Amino acid sequence: MALMIRAELGLDPWDVFHQGLAERTGWSFGVVTIVVGAAVLLLWLPMRQRPGLGTVSNVVVIGLAVDASLRWLPAPDAWAWRAAFLVSGVVLNAVAGGAYIGARLGPGPRDGLMTGMVRRTGRSVRLIRTSIEVAVLAVGFVLGGSVGLGTVLYALTIGPLVQVFLPLLTVPERATGRTVAAGGSDSGEPAERAPGSSGTPAPTPAG
């Protein structure tokens, strides 16, 4: 996340929203990420979603980590370095996503919101996920978040990249010895129900 912010070439939809709020409130990017994560978690209550260790960690750890990273990570001027930061950020996001999903310790607040809405409405993952991300992207853009090449690159590549890393990083289930199929989401859903398998962008580790 910090690499993509420093690249200044556009962020993924949720981070566009986070950045826009940070611009308006004066809070750090990490603090905004934590506050938004906690607020989204409250939306789980009427949907009877159950948080896990991964859910709580997602709310707290990512915000602290991105603020710490932004304190020491430079903002390059050269376009080549900015492009390298962007690509590195997307790839590392996919690696982190594969590890986070594969840990099987609970979905992040944003993906839990998505899966909860799917269950409550009966609508497809594709429709719910796309609706949420378009909404946060639009609001974030209006608030001043960064939309650009990075936004498009993330949308097109995060799903395939997570699909590559997920089988390598998934912890086997003790009862069956099976692993999550490639293309899962950070909701812990198998591939056939996962956002990445429906043609929409896979979730961020911030999810």
Backbone as a printed PyTorch tensor [residue, N CA C, xyz], in Angstrom:
tensor([[[  0.8280,  -1.2030,   0.0000],
         [  0.0000,   0.0000,   0.0000],
         [  0.8620,   1.2530,   0.0000]],

        [[  1.9030,   1.2470,   0.8290],
         [  2.7930,   2.4090,   0.9030],
         [  3.5370,   2.6240,  -0.4140]],

        [[  3.9620,   1.5380,  -1.0430],
         [  4.6460,   1.6590,  -2.3360],
         [  3.7290,   2.2900,  -3.3820]],

        [[  2.4810,   1.8720,  -3.4210],
         [  1.5390,   2.4330,  -4.3930],
         [  1.2350,   3.9010,  -4.0890]],

        [[  1.1660,   4.2450,  -2.8100],
         [  0.9340,   5.6470,  -2.4490],
         [  2.0950,   6.5170,  -2.8920]],

        [[  3.3180,   6.0450,  -2.6170],
         [  4.5050,   6.8220,  -2.9810],
         [  4.6930,   6.9100,  -4.5030]],

        [[  4.1900,   5.9200,  -5.2370],
         [  4.2970,   5.9570,  -6.7000],
         [  3.4650,   7.0850,  -7.2970]],

        [[  2.3730,   7.4540,  -6.6340],
         [  1.4800,   8.5280,  -7.0830],
         [  0.9710,   8.2950,  -8.5010]],

        [[  0.6250,   7.0420,  -8.7820],
         [  0.1000,   6.6920, -10.1100],
         [ -1.2990,   6.0880, -10.0220]],

        [[ -1.9260,   6.2090,  -8.8660],
         [ -3.2700,   5.6760,  -8.6970],
         [ -3.3020,   4.4940,  -7.7400]],

        [[ -4.3890,   4.3790,  -6.9780],
         [ -4.5290,   3.3460,  -5.9580],
         [ -5.7150,   2.4450,  -6.2770]],

        [[ -5.8110,   1.3330,  -5.5370],
         [ -6.9760,   0.4720,  -5.6960],
         [ -8.2040,   1.1790,  -5.1160]],

        [[ -9.4280,   0.7480,  -5.4570],
         [-10.6350,   1.4940,  -5.0710],
         [-10.7520,   1.8340,  -3.5930]],

        [[-10.5350,   0.8650,  -2.7000],
         [-10.6670,   1.1610,  -1.2800],
         [ -9.6180,   2.1630,  -0.8230]],

        [[ -8.4110,   2.0740,  -1.3720],
         [ -7.3670,   3.0020,  -0.9470],
         [ -7.5710,   4.3950,  -1.5410]],

        [[ -8.2360,   4.4920,  -2.6920],
         [ -8.6520,   5.8040,  -3.1960],
         [ -9.5780,   6.4600,  -2.1710]],

        [[-10.4980,   5.6530,  -1.6400],
         [-11.4210,   6.1360,  -0.6200],
         [-10.6720,   6.5350,   0.6510]],

        [[ -9.7520,   5.6830,   1.0970],
         [ -8.9710,   5.9880,   2.2980],
         [ -8.1620,   7.2730,   2.1170]],

        [[ -7.5360,   7.4080,   0.9540],
         [ -6.7190,   8.5910,   0.7080],
         [ -7.5750,   9.8520,   0.6650]],

        [[ -8.7470,   9.7410,   0.0330],
         [ -9.6480,  10.8860,  -0.0110],
         [-10.0760,  11.3300,   1.3730]],

        [[-10.3950,  10.3700,   2.2390],
         [-10.7530,  10.7090,   3.6220],
         [ -9.5810,  11.3130,   4.3660]],

        [[ -8.3850,  10.7760,   4.1350],
         [ -7.2000,  11.3210,   4.7920],
         [ -6.9760,  12.7810,   4.3830]],

        [[ -7.2050,  13.0800,   3.1150],
         [ -7.0500,  14.4520,   2.6330],
         [ -8.0400,  15.3870,   3.3210]],

        [[ -9.2470,  14.9130,   3.5400],
         [-10.3080,  15.7490,   4.1120],
         [-10.2150,  15.8940,   5.6200]],

        [[ -9.7560,  14.8400,   6.2900],
         [ -9.7480,  14.8530,   7.7540],
         [ -8.4220,  15.3070,   8.3490]],

        [[ -7.3480,  15.1790,   7.5680],
         [ -6.0300,  15.4820,   8.1090],
         [ -5.4230,  14.3310,   8.8860]],

        [[ -6.1340,  13.2070,   8.9640],
         [ -5.6050,  12.0220,   9.6300],
         [ -4.5900,  11.3400,   8.7380]],

        [[ -3.7490,  10.5090,   9.3280],
         [ -2.8100,   9.7350,   8.5280],
         [ -3.5700,   8.6660,   7.7460]],

        [[ -2.9460,   8.1740,   6.6810],
         [ -3.5630,   7.1370,   5.8560],
         [ -3.8680,   5.9050,   6.6960]],

        [[ -2.9330,   5.5320,   7.5640],
         [ -3.1220,   4.3510,   8.3900],
         [ -4.2710,   4.4910,   9.3690]],

        [[ -4.3870,   5.6620,   9.9890],
         [ -5.4710,   5.8990,  10.9360],
         [ -6.8220,   5.8010,  10.2230]],

        [[ -6.8970,   6.3870,   9.0300],
         [ -8.1360,   6.3110,   8.2560],
         [ -8.4740,   4.8630,   7.9240]],

        [[ -7.4490,   4.0860,   7.5410],
         [ -7.6680,   2.6710,   7.2200],
         [ -8.2370,   1.9200,   8.4220]],

        [[ -7.7120,   2.1970,   9.6100],
         [ -8.1930,   1.5420,  10.8260],
         [ -9.6330,   1.9580,  11.1320]],

        [[ -9.9140,   3.2530,  11.0450],
         [-11.2570,   3.7580,  11.3620],
         [-12.2920,   3.1990,  10.3890]],

        [[-11.9520,   3.1970,   9.0920],
         [-12.8840,   2.6690,   8.0980],
         [-13.0960,   1.1740,   8.3150]],

        [[-12.0170,   0.4450,   8.5890],
         [-12.1410,  -0.9850,   8.8440],
         [-13.0580,  -1.2790,  10.0230]],

        [[-12.9040,  -0.4980,  11.0930],
         [-13.7530,  -0.6850,  12.2740],
         [-15.2050,  -0.3380,  11.9560]],

        [[-15.4190,   0.7280,  11.1750],
         [-16.7800,   1.1230,  10.8150],
         [-17.4530,   0.0580,   9.9500]],

        [[-16.6980,  -0.4880,   9.0000],
         [-17.2500,  -1.5410,   8.1430],
         [-17.5740,  -2.7770,   8.9780]],

        [[-16.7280,  -3.0430,   9.9690],
         [-16.9580,  -4.2070,  10.8310],
         [-18.2920,  -4.0910,  11.5690]],

        [[-18.6830,  -2.8750,  11.9210],
         [-19.9670,  -2.6680,  12.5880],
         [-21.1360,  -3.0540,  11.6880]],

        [[-20.9230,  -2.9340,  10.3650],
         [-21.9820,  -3.2970,   9.4190],
         [-22.2040,  -4.8030,   9.3690]],

        [[-21.2700,  -5.5630,   9.9560],
         [-21.4430,  -7.0190,  10.0170],
         [-22.5740,  -7.4160,  10.9670]],

        [[-22.8480,  -6.5800,  11.9770],
         [-23.7700,  -6.9660,  13.0410],
         [-25.1340,  -7.4240,  12.5310]],

        [[-25.7940,  -6.6300,  11.6610],
         [-27.1080,  -7.0980,  11.1980],
         [-27.0350,  -8.3000,  10.2710]],

        [[-25.8360,  -8.6050,   9.7590],
         [-25.6880,  -9.7400,   8.8490],
         [-25.1840, -10.9920,   9.5470]],

        [[-24.9590, -10.8640,  10.8810],
         [-24.5320, -11.9960,  11.7080],
         [-23.2280, -12.6330,  11.2160]],

        [[-22.3350, -11.7860,  10.7590],
         [-21.0090, -12.2440,  10.3760],
         [-20.1660, -12.4240,  11.6330]],

        [[-19.2900, -13.4300,  11.6350],
         [-18.4420, -13.6890,  12.7870],
         [-16.9870, -13.3290,  12.4770]],

        [[-16.4080, -12.3810,  13.2050],
         [-15.0110, -12.0240,  12.9690],
         [-14.0710, -13.0770,  13.5310]],

        [[-12.8650, -13.1200,  12.9870],
         [-11.8280, -14.0030,  13.4930],
         [-10.5830, -13.1990,  13.8100]],

        [[ -9.5180, -13.8850,  14.1610],
         [ -8.2570, -13.2070,  14.4530],
         [ -7.7870, -12.4160,  13.2380]],

        [[ -7.9490, -12.9890,  12.0610],
         [ -7.5600, -12.2900,  10.8380],
         [ -8.3560, -11.0230,  10.6270]],

        [[ -9.6170, -11.0270,  11.0420],
         [-10.4780,  -9.8490,  10.8860],
         [ -9.9690,  -8.6960,  11.7440]],

        [[ -9.7250,  -8.9870,  13.0100],
         [ -9.2530,  -7.9550,  13.9350],
         [ -7.8580,  -7.4780,  13.5390]],

        [[ -7.0080,  -8.4120,  13.1510],
         [ -5.6550,  -8.0490,  12.7170],
         [ -5.7010,  -7.1530,  11.4880]],

        [[ -6.6240,  -7.4470,  10.5740],
         [ -6.7690,  -6.6420,   9.3660],
         [ -7.0740,  -5.1930,   9.7230]],

        [[ -7.9600,  -4.9940,  10.6960],
         [ -8.3510,  -3.6410,  11.0870],
         [ -7.1690,  -2.8690,  11.6560]],

        [[ -6.3800,  -3.5120,  12.5130],
         [ -5.3450,  -2.7990,  13.2640],
         [ -3.9790,  -2.8190,  12.5860]],

        [[ -3.5220,  -4.0090,  12.2060],
         [ -2.1290,  -4.1610,  11.7720],
         [ -1.8350,  -3.4240,  10.4720]],

        [[ -2.7470,  -3.5030,   9.5070],
         [ -2.4740,  -2.8760,   8.2120],
         [ -2.3110,  -1.3660,   8.3570]],

        [[ -3.1740,  -0.7380,   9.1340],
         [ -3.0680,   0.7050,   9.3250],
         [ -1.7560,   1.1080,   9.9780]],

        [[ -1.3560,   0.3760,  11.0080],
         [ -0.0810,   0.6750,  11.6730],
         [  1.0960,   0.4440,  10.7310]],

        [[  1.0230,  -0.6340,   9.9440],
         [  2.1320,  -0.9750,   9.0480],
         [  2.2910,   0.0420,   7.9240]],

        [[  1.1690,   0.4990,   7.3640],
         [  1.2860,   1.4400,   6.2440],
         [  1.8170,   2.7880,   6.7260]],

        [[  1.4070,   3.2440,   7.9070],
         [  1.9540,   4.4980,   8.4360],
         [  3.4440,   4.3780,   8.7250]],

        [[  3.8630,   3.2330,   9.2850],
         [  5.2880,   3.0220,   9.5650],
         [  6.0900,   3.0040,   8.2640]],

        [[  5.5490,   2.3580,   7.2480],
         [  6.2450,   2.2730,   5.9600],
         [  6.3500,   3.6340,   5.2890]],

        [[  5.2880,   4.4200,   5.3750],
         [  5.3100,   5.7440,   4.7390],
         [  6.3130,   6.6760,   5.3990]],

        [[  6.6410,   6.4210,   6.6660],
         [  7.5970,   7.2860,   7.3560],
         [  9.0160,   7.1380,   6.8190]],

        [[  9.3660,   5.9270,   6.3210],
         [ 10.7430,   5.7460,   5.8420],
         [ 10.8370,   5.5730,   4.3420]],

        [[  9.7340,   5.3390,   3.6660],
         [  9.7750,   5.0930,   2.2220],
         [  9.8160,   6.4210,   1.4730]],

        [[ 10.8200,   6.6450,   0.6060],
         [ 10.9180,   7.9160,  -0.1160],
         [  9.8840,   8.0220,  -1.2280]],

        [[  9.6330,   9.2350,  -1.6670],
         [  8.7440,   9.4890,  -2.8040],
         [  9.6120,   9.8040,  -4.0160]],

        [[  9.7850,   8.8560,  -4.9330],
         [ 10.6930,   9.0790,  -6.0640],
         [ 10.1350,  10.0820,  -7.0750]],

        [[ 11.0570,  10.7740,  -7.7540],
         [ 10.6580,  11.7150,  -8.8010],
         [ 10.7040,  11.0680, -10.1820]],

        [[ 11.6930,  10.2020, -10.3960],
         [ 11.8560,   9.5780, -11.7060],
         [ 10.6900,   8.6470, -12.0120]],

        [[ 10.1860,   8.7170, -13.2490],
         [  9.0290,   7.9120, -13.6160],
         [  9.3420,   6.4270, -13.5110]],

        [[ 10.5730,   6.0370, -13.8450],
         [ 10.9460,   4.6200, -13.7970],
         [ 10.8360,   4.0790, -12.3710]],

        [[ 11.2810,   4.8760, -11.3990],
         [ 11.1870,   4.4390, -10.0090],
         [  9.7380,   4.3920,  -9.5480]],

        [[  8.9500,   5.3540,  -9.9820],
         [  7.5250,   5.3550,  -9.6220],
         [  6.8320,   4.1210, -10.1830]],

        [[  7.1680,   3.7700, -11.4320],
         [  6.5870,   2.5740, -12.0440],
         [  7.0260,   1.3240, -11.2940]],

        [[  8.2970,   1.2950, -10.8730],
         [  8.8110,   0.1450, -10.1280],
         [  8.1070,   0.0320,  -8.7760]],

        [[  7.8790,   1.1590,  -8.1180],
         [  7.1420,   1.1520,  -6.8530],
         [  5.7340,   0.6100,  -7.0580]],

        [[  5.0970,   1.0570,  -8.1280],
         [  3.7220,   0.6340,  -8.3950],
         [  3.6390,  -0.8670,  -8.6200]],

        [[  4.4860,  -1.3780,  -9.5100],
         [  4.4660,  -2.8120,  -9.8250],
         [  4.8150,  -3.6340,  -8.5850]],

        [[  5.8320,  -3.1810,  -7.8340],
         [  6.2220,  -3.8930,  -6.6210],
         [  5.0780,  -3.9110,  -5.6180]],

        [[  4.3760,  -2.7890,  -5.5020],
         [  3.2600,  -2.7070,  -4.5740],
         [  2.1420,  -3.6710,  -4.9210]],

        [[  1.8180,  -3.7660,  -6.2070],
         [  0.7510,  -4.6630,  -6.6390],
         [  1.1530,  -6.1240,  -6.3930]],

        [[  2.3930,  -6.4700,  -6.7500],
         [  2.8440,  -7.8530,  -6.5840],
         [  2.9010,  -8.2300,  -5.1080]],

        [[  3.4720,  -7.3580,  -4.2790],
         [  3.5410,  -7.6490,  -2.8440],
         [  2.1460,  -7.7230,  -2.2260]],

        [[  1.2320,  -6.9190,  -2.7430],
         [ -0.1500,  -6.9890,  -2.2860],
         [ -0.7420,  -8.3610,  -2.5670]],

        [[ -0.4190,  -8.9040,  -3.7370],
         [ -0.9110, -10.2330,  -4.1050],
         [ -0.2880, -11.3180,  -3.2210]],

        [[  1.0070, -11.1900,  -2.9390],
         [  1.6760, -12.1500,  -2.0540],
         [  1.0340, -12.1030,  -0.6670]],

        [[  0.8520, -10.8890,  -0.1520],
         [  0.2360, -10.7270,   1.1620],
         [ -1.1930, -11.2730,   1.1600]],

        [[ -1.9050, -11.0280,   0.0660],
         [ -3.2660, -11.5330,  -0.0470],
         [ -3.3010, -13.0500,  -0.0240]],

        [[ -2.3840, -13.6810,  -0.7440],
         [ -2.3300, -15.1410,  -0.7500],
         [ -2.0400, -15.6960,   0.6340]],

        [[ -1.1200, -15.0540,   1.3640],
         [ -0.7770, -15.5140,   2.7110],
         [ -1.9300, -15.2760,   3.6800]],

        [[ -2.5630, -14.1290,   3.5580],
         [ -3.6580, -13.7610,   4.4520],
         [ -4.8710, -14.6710,   4.2380]],

        [[ -5.2050, -14.9090,   2.9800],
         [ -6.3170, -15.8100,   2.6660],
         [ -5.9780, -17.2280,   3.1320]],

        [[ -4.7680, -17.6500,   2.8070],
         [ -4.3630, -19.0160,   3.1130],
         [ -4.2540, -19.3150,   4.5890]],

        [[ -4.1410, -18.2840,   5.4240],
         [ -4.0450, -18.4960,   6.8740],
         [ -5.3480, -19.0020,   7.4730]],

        [[ -6.4690, -18.7480,   6.8130],
         [ -7.7960, -19.2260,   7.2610],
         [ -8.1590, -18.7320,   8.6630]],

        [[ -7.8720, -17.4810,   8.9490],
         [ -8.1640, -16.9510,  10.2840],
         [ -9.2320, -15.8640,  10.2650]],

        [[-10.0610, -15.8610,   9.2520],
         [-11.1710, -14.9080,   9.2060],
         [-11.0030, -13.8730,   8.1120]],

        [[-12.1140, -13.4400,   7.4960],
         [-12.0640, -12.4450,   6.4340],
         [-11.8140, -11.0450,   6.9660]],

        [[-11.2980, -10.1840,   6.1160],
         [-11.1800,  -8.7850,   6.4710],
         [-12.5580,  -8.1340,   6.4940]],

        [[-12.6820,  -6.9620,   7.1350],
         [-13.9880,  -6.3130,   7.2460],
         [-14.6590,  -6.0740,   5.8940]],

        [[-13.8930,  -5.6530,   4.8970],
         [-14.4840,  -5.2950,   3.6100],
         [-14.9860,  -6.5270,   2.8640]],

        [[-14.2100,  -7.6100,   2.9010],
         [-14.6680,  -8.8270,   2.2330],
         [-15.7790,  -9.5080,   3.0190]],

        [[-15.7420,  -9.3840,   4.3370],
         [-16.8380,  -9.9240,   5.1380],
         [-18.1380,  -9.1960,   4.8450]],

        [[-18.0380,  -7.8860,   4.6230],
         [-19.2150,  -7.1190,   4.2170],
         [-19.7690,  -7.6410,   2.9010]],

        [[-18.8690,  -7.9020,   1.9630],
         [-19.2790,  -8.3980,   0.6560],
         [-19.9810,  -9.7520,   0.7630]],

        [[-19.3490, -10.7020,   1.4570],
         [-19.9400, -12.0400,   1.5360],
         [-21.2390, -12.0230,   2.3380]],

        [[-21.3150, -11.1550,   3.3490],
         [-22.5480, -11.0260,   4.1100],
         [-23.6850, -10.4990,   3.2550]],

        [[-23.3850,  -9.5030,   2.4160],
         [-24.4030,  -8.9440,   1.5330],
         [-24.8390,  -9.9500,   0.4860]],

        [[-23.9040, -10.7700,   0.0250],
         [-24.2520, -11.8120,  -0.9430],
         [-25.2610, -12.7800,  -0.3290]],

        [[-24.9860, -13.1930,   0.9110],
         [-25.8980, -14.1250,   1.5740],
         [-27.2600, -13.5080,   1.8540]],

        [[-27.2600, -12.2440,   2.2870],
         [-28.5260, -11.6190,   2.6700],
         [-29.3820, -11.2480,   1.4690]],

        [[-28.7460, -10.8520,   0.3590],
         [-29.5100, -10.3880,  -0.7980],
         [-29.7530, -11.4680,  -1.8310]],

        [[-28.9080, -12.5090,  -1.8320],
         [-29.0270, -13.5410,  -2.8500],
         [-28.4330, -13.1220,  -4.1830]],

        [[-27.8280, -11.9590,  -4.2320],
         [-27.1990, -11.4730,  -5.4710],
         [-25.8410, -12.1290,  -5.6650]],

        [[-25.2970, -12.0020,  -6.8590],
         [-24.0220, -12.6340,  -7.1860],
         [-22.8620, -11.8960,  -6.5260]],

        [[-21.7650, -12.6270,  -6.3150],
         [-20.5350, -12.0130,  -5.8080],
         [-20.0770, -10.9120,  -6.7580]],

        [[-20.1580, -11.2000,  -8.0620],
         [-19.7230, -10.2160,  -9.0670],
         [-20.4710,  -8.9010,  -8.8870]],

        [[-21.8000,  -8.9620,  -8.7590],
         [-22.6030,  -7.7470,  -8.6590],
         [-22.3240,  -7.0060,  -7.3580]],

        [[-22.3110,  -7.7210,  -6.2420],
         [-22.1010,  -7.0740,  -4.9520],
         [-20.7120,  -6.4650,  -4.8670]],

        [[-19.6960,  -7.2380,  -5.2650],
         [-18.3170,  -6.7430,  -5.1840],
         [-18.1300,  -5.5230,  -6.0730]],

        [[-18.6150,  -5.6170,  -7.3060],
         [-18.4570,  -4.4970,  -8.2330],
         [-19.1800,  -3.2600,  -7.7230]],

        [[-20.3860,  -3.4360,  -7.1890],
         [-21.1620,  -2.3020,  -6.6820],
         [-20.4330,  -1.6030,  -5.5370]],

        [[-19.8890,  -2.3960,  -4.6100],
         [-19.1780,  -1.8130,  -3.4750],
         [-17.9410,  -1.0550,  -3.9460]],

        [[-17.1590,  -1.6700,  -4.8220],
         [-15.9050,  -1.0510,  -5.2310],
         [-16.1270,   0.1790,  -6.1070]],

        [[-17.1360,   0.1430,  -6.9650],
         [-17.4510,   1.3250,  -7.7670],
         [-17.8890,   2.4680,  -6.8520]],

        [[-18.6830,   2.1340,  -5.8360],
         [-19.1690,   3.1660,  -4.9160],
         [-18.0140,   3.8130,  -4.1440]],

        [[-17.1210,   2.9890,  -3.5540],
         [-16.0210,   3.5700,  -2.7720],
         [-15.0280,   4.2960,  -3.6750]],

        [[-14.8510,   3.8100,  -4.9000],
         [-13.9630,   4.4900,  -5.8480],
         [-14.5210,   5.8640,  -6.2040]],

        [[-15.8170,   5.9380,  -6.4750],
         [-16.4320,   7.2110,  -6.8480],
         [-16.3600,   8.2160,  -5.7010]],

        [[-16.6970,   7.7600,  -4.4940],
         [-16.6530,   8.6580,  -3.3370],
         [-15.2150,   9.0980,  -3.0630]],

        [[-14.2820,   8.1510,  -3.1450],
         [-12.8830,   8.4870,  -2.9220],
         [-12.3520,   9.4900,  -3.9230]],

        [[-12.7440,   9.3300,  -5.1660],
         [-12.3070,  10.2600,  -6.2170],
         [-12.8390,  11.6660,  -5.9440]],

        [[-14.1210,  11.7550,  -5.5610],
         [-14.7150,  13.0510,  -5.2370],
         [-14.0070,  13.7010,  -4.0510]],

        [[-13.5730,  12.8710,  -3.0910],
         [-12.8850,  13.3900,  -1.9100],
         [-11.4320,  13.7780,  -2.1740]],

        [[-10.9200,  13.4030,  -3.3470],
         [ -9.5500,  13.7730,  -3.6940],
         [ -8.5710,  12.6290,  -3.7270]],

        [[ -9.0500,  11.3760,  -3.6870],
         [ -8.1670,  10.2230,  -3.7830],
         [ -7.5470,  10.0820,  -5.1590]],

        [[ -6.4330,   9.3660,  -5.2300],
         [ -5.6600,   9.2420,  -6.4620],
         [ -6.1690,   8.0940,  -7.3360]],

        [[ -6.6810,   8.4440,  -8.5160],
         [ -7.1260,   7.4720,  -9.5080],
         [ -6.2440,   7.6160, -10.7380]],

        [[ -5.7410,   6.4980, -11.2520],
         [ -4.8710,   6.5980, -12.4140],
         [ -4.4700,   5.2390, -12.9430]],

        [[ -3.2820,   5.1820, -13.5290],
         [ -2.7650,   3.9470, -14.1030],
         [ -2.7370,   2.8260, -13.0750]],

        [[ -2.3480,   3.1460, -11.8480],
         [ -2.2700,   2.1270, -10.8140],
         [ -3.6190,   1.5030, -10.5080]],

        [[ -4.6720,   2.2970, -10.5950],
         [ -6.0220,   1.7880, -10.3490],
         [ -6.3830,   0.7280, -11.3770]],

        [[ -6.0810,   1.0310, -12.6360],
         [ -6.3720,   0.1000, -13.7250],
         [ -5.4870,  -1.1380, -13.6300]],

        [[ -4.1890,  -0.9310, -13.3730],
         [ -3.2640,  -2.0570, -13.2670],
         [ -3.6820,  -2.9970, -12.1440]],

        [[ -4.0600,  -2.4420, -11.0280],
         [ -4.4880,  -3.2530,  -9.8860],
         [ -5.7230,  -4.0730, -10.2510]],

        [[ -6.6960,  -3.4180, -10.8590],
         [ -7.9440,  -4.0950, -11.1960],
         [ -7.7190,  -5.2640, -12.1560]],

        [[ -6.7910,  -5.0930, -13.0920],
         [ -6.5680,  -6.1180, -14.1170],
         [ -5.6680,  -7.2560, -13.6640]],

        [[ -4.7810,  -7.0010, -12.6960],
         [ -3.7560,  -8.0000, -12.3720],
         [ -3.8780,  -8.6430, -11.0050]],

        [[ -4.5890,  -8.0240, -10.0640],
         [ -4.5670,  -8.5590,  -8.7070],
         [ -5.2030,  -9.9470,  -8.6380]],

        [[ -6.2760, -10.1600,  -9.3790],
         [ -6.9200, -11.4720,  -9.3760],
         [ -6.0040, -12.5840,  -9.8660]],

        [[ -5.4460, -12.4460, -11.0700],
         [ -4.5230, -13.4730, -11.5590],
         [ -3.3090, -13.6710, -10.6600]],

        [[ -2.7760, -12.5870, -10.0910],
         [ -1.6000, -12.7240,  -9.2290],
         [ -1.9340, -13.4700,  -7.9410]],

        [[ -3.0630, -13.1520,  -7.3200],
         [ -3.4660, -13.8820,  -6.1160],
         [ -3.6770, -15.3500,  -6.4450]],

        [[ -4.2160, -15.6190,  -7.6300],
         [ -4.4450, -16.9990,  -8.0380],
         [ -3.1290, -17.7680,  -8.1380]],

        [[ -2.0530, -17.0930,  -8.5050],
         [ -0.7430, -17.7330,  -8.5910],
         [ -0.1940, -18.0240,  -7.1900]],

        [[ -0.2870, -17.0400,  -6.2900],
         [  0.3500, -17.1700,  -4.9830],
         [ -0.4710, -17.9690,  -3.9800]],

        [[ -1.7820, -17.9600,  -4.1260],
         [ -2.6360, -18.5890,  -3.1280],
         [ -2.3430, -20.0710,  -2.8940]],

        [[ -2.1980, -20.9000,  -3.9390],
         [ -1.9160, -22.3180,  -3.6790],
         [ -0.5800, -22.5380,  -2.9660]],

        [[  0.3590, -21.6200,  -3.1590],
         [  1.6760, -21.7650,  -2.5500],
         [  1.6650, -21.4030,  -1.0690]],

        [[  0.6700, -20.6320,  -0.6470],
         [  0.6950, -20.0680,   0.7020],
         [ -0.4650, -20.5320,   1.5790]],

        [[ -1.3270, -21.3950,   1.0610],
         [ -2.4980, -21.8250,   1.8130],
         [ -2.1520, -22.9270,   2.8110]],

        [[ -2.6230, -22.7630,   4.0340],
         [ -2.4420, -23.7730,   5.0780],
         [ -3.4610, -24.8920,   4.8620]],

        [[ -3.0280, -26.1580,   4.7820],
         [ -3.9870, -27.2530,   4.5590],
         [ -4.9930, -27.3620,   5.7000]],

        [[ -6.2050, -27.7610,   5.3590],
         [ -7.2120, -28.0230,   6.3810],
         [ -6.8550, -29.3210,   7.0950]],

        [[ -6.9160, -29.3150,   8.4250],
         [ -6.5140, -30.5000,   9.1950],
         [ -7.4400, -31.6820,   8.9530]],

        [[ -8.7240, -31.3920,   8.8150],
         [ -9.7000, -32.4810,   8.7220],
         [ -9.6040, -33.2350,   7.4070]],

        [[ -9.3320, -32.5050,   6.3130],
         [ -9.3800, -33.1310,   5.0000],
         [ -8.0520, -33.1240,   4.2720]],

        [[ -7.1360, -32.2520,   4.7400],
         [ -5.8560, -32.1450,   4.0500],
         [ -5.9490, -31.3540,   2.7670]],

        [[ -7.1400, -30.7830,   2.4720],
         [ -7.2990, -30.0100,   1.2560],
         [ -6.7990, -28.5930,   1.4770]],

        [[ -6.4620, -27.9220,   0.3920],
         [ -6.1010, -26.5220,   0.4500],
         [ -7.1250, -25.7300,  -0.3300]],

        [[ -7.1740, -24.4140,  -0.0650],
         [ -8.0910, -23.5590,  -0.8030],
         [ -7.6950, -23.5500,  -2.2650]],

        [[ -8.6740, -23.6970,  -3.1390],
         [ -8.3810, -23.6910,  -4.5690],
         [ -7.9050, -22.3260,  -5.0030]],

        [[ -7.1250, -22.3050,  -6.0750],
         [ -6.6060, -21.0400,  -6.5790],
         [ -7.7690, -20.1420,  -6.9520]],

        [[ -7.5630, -18.8440,  -6.7030],
         [ -8.5750, -17.8810,  -7.0700],
         [ -9.5110, -17.5420,  -5.9390]],

        [[ -9.1530, -17.8680,  -4.6840],
         [-10.0260, -17.5870,  -3.5530],
         [-10.0040, -16.1260,  -3.1790]],

        [[-10.7750, -15.7700,  -2.1590],
         [-10.8270, -14.4030,  -1.6840],
         [-10.3840, -14.3530,  -0.2350]],

        [[-10.1990, -13.1330,   0.3120],
         [ -9.7760, -13.0720,   1.7030],
         [-10.9490, -13.2800,   2.6370]],

        [[-12.0600, -13.7020,   2.0770],
         [-13.1640, -14.1560,   2.9140],
         [-13.0210, -15.6130,   3.2430]],

        [[-11.9790, -16.2810,   2.6470],
         [-11.7680, -17.6870,   2.8970],
         [-12.6650, -18.5630,   2.0510]],

        [[-13.3870, -17.9700,   1.0660],
         [-14.2740, -18.7480,   0.2290],
         [-13.4730, -19.5060,  -0.8090]],

        [[-13.9200, -20.7050,  -1.2470],
         [-13.2350, -21.4240,  -2.3000],
         [-13.3830, -20.7130,  -3.6280]],

        [[-12.6280, -21.2070,  -4.6200],
         [-12.5050, -20.4910,  -5.8770],
         [-13.8310, -20.2840,  -6.5720]],

        [[-14.7250, -21.2800,  -6.5490],
         [-15.9340, -21.1390,  -7.3210],
         [-16.8560, -20.0520,  -6.7920]],

        [[-16.6190, -19.5850,  -5.5600],
         [-17.4410, -18.5230,  -5.0180],
         [-16.6440, -17.2560,  -4.7830]],

        [[-15.3960, -17.2440,  -5.1720],
         [-14.5110, -16.1500,  -4.8170],
         [-14.6070, -15.0290,  -5.8190]],

        [[-14.3770, -13.7620,  -5.3790],
         [-14.4160, -12.6280,  -6.2780],
         [-13.4610, -12.7660,  -7.4380]],

        [[-12.2490, -13.2700,  -7.1690],
         [-11.2600, -13.3630,  -8.2340],
         [-11.6730, -14.2910,  -9.3490]],

        [[-12.5670, -15.2690,  -9.0670],
         [-12.9570, -16.2240, -10.0720],
         [-14.1050, -15.7360, -10.9130]],

        [[-14.7410, -14.6300, -10.5360],
         [-15.8990, -14.1570, -11.2680],
         [-15.5510, -13.0900, -12.2740]],

        [[-14.2360, -12.7900, -12.3820],
         [-13.8100, -11.7990, -13.3510],
         [-13.6750, -10.4140, -12.7600]],

        [[-13.9830, -10.2230, -11.4870],
         [-13.8240,  -8.9480, -10.8350],
         [-12.5480,  -8.9600, -10.0460]],

        [[-12.0020,  -7.7550,  -9.6900],
         [-10.7180,  -7.7170,  -8.9910],
         [-10.7770,  -8.4630,  -7.6780]],

        [[ -9.7040,  -9.1620,  -7.3830],
         [ -9.6140,  -9.8640,  -6.0960],
         [ -9.3730,  -8.8620,  -5.0010]],

        [[ -9.6480,  -9.2060,  -3.7560],
         [ -9.4980,  -8.2690,  -2.6580],
         [ -8.0640,  -7.9270,  -2.3390]],

        [[ -7.8860,  -6.7190,  -1.6710],
         [ -6.6020,  -6.3640,  -1.1690],
         [ -6.4110,  -6.9470,   0.1940]],

        [[ -5.1460,  -7.0850,   0.5990],
         [ -4.9390,  -7.4980,   1.9650],
         [ -5.5460,  -6.5310,   2.9450]],

        [[ -5.8720,  -5.3020,   2.5250],
         [ -6.5040,  -4.3640,   3.3650],
         [ -7.9380,  -4.6610,   3.5400]],

        [[ -8.4520,  -5.6850,   2.5990],
         [ -9.8300,  -6.0630,   2.6810],
         [-10.1760,  -6.6920,   3.9320]]])
